[in-house]
């Protein structure tokens, strides 16, 4: 979902009975996507392991409990 302000996210979560998760800017999502899909078209592409996903999140300073698994 796309929202203009954090208060809109909180209102939407409340109205749907959802727990508030991470809130990212479009720029941050784009930065993650570039790292995540950078080798997607390579013949040697392999899906990300939990460790490689964690590395990408850490590179983007996404290291709070929401990004842990």
C-alpha positions, -999 to 999 in steps of 0.1 A, spaced: 0 0 0 11 36 -6 4 63 18 14 100 20 19 102 58 27 78 86 -5 88 103 -24 74 73 -6 41 77 -15 40 114 -51 48 106 -54 21 79 -38 -5 102 -62 4 130 -92 2 107 -82 -32 94 -71 -47 127 -35 -50 114 -3 -47 134 19 -18 122 50 -31 104 78 -13 87 72 19 69 96 26 40 99 54 15 98 47 -22 134 55 -24 143 29 2 121 3 -16 139 11 -48 173 7 -31 164 -27 -17 149 -38 -51 182 -29 -69 201 -51 -45 176 -79 -44 171 -82 -82 206 -71 -94 214 -106 -107 179 -118 -115 186 -122 -152 219 -140 -148 219 -176 -159 235 -184 -126 207 -168 -106 197 -185 -73 171 -173 -50 183 -155 -19 192 -175 12 182 -162 46 218 -151 50 220 -131 17 186 -115 25 199 -105 59 230 -90 42 208 -69 19 186 -57 48 217 -48 68 232 -29 39 201 -8 40 202 -4 78 170 -25 82 181 -44 112 153 -40 138 131 -69 148 107 -65 118 135 -76 95 146 -106 116 136 -141 107 
